[in-house]
Amino acid sequence: MEQQKQYKSLDDLKKIIVELEGCMTRPVKRGQHPTLYPKVKEGEYRTVSGIRVVDYILSVDEKWVLPHNQKGLSFSANWSELKRVYRMLARVKTTPLDVHWILQGADIPDDMEFVEDERPNKKGHYFLTVKRQITIYKLVNNLKWIADRMTVIRNVEKAL
């Protein structure tokens, strides 16, 4: 039987993250979906069904998502990368941030995987990529499925 751990504080979690190989974290504005974005009609961060066009490579008709090992939803794999991203997002103090996390080895859909960012200055940054061409509808469903399995940590500003 596997040992179950209980996290009583963020400091406890910080210590245990070291033990958990491949803990993927993602800071998100409170109340926002952890894997999908609100509708944006124009600009660099335009969305299609909750998917930002800068995160994935979409077909011209925007019905298909094409595989690429350096495009996908961003996640942090270590505490220092999480702190860096959190501080960057926290500069805009409109809404508090929550941190959503999932284990890298978690049961994610077969057509997706976590891939480390190849840029040398991005250690600890990972992409949740697609491994083969899928419909945008399938990607949205996959991301919703993953979000349902994520755990949220609220009020992390003191620990970070």
Salt bridges, closest charged atoms under 4 A:
GLU19 OE1 - LYS5 NZ 2.47
ASP55 OD1 - ARG52 NH2 3.10
GLU62 OE2 - ARG46 NH2 2.61
GLU81 OE2 - ARG84 NH2 2.89
ASP98 OD1 - ARG30 NH2 2.81
ASP98 OD2 - ARG154 NH1 2.70
ASP117 OD2 - ARG119 NH2 2.56
ASP117 OD2 - HIS125 ND1 2.81
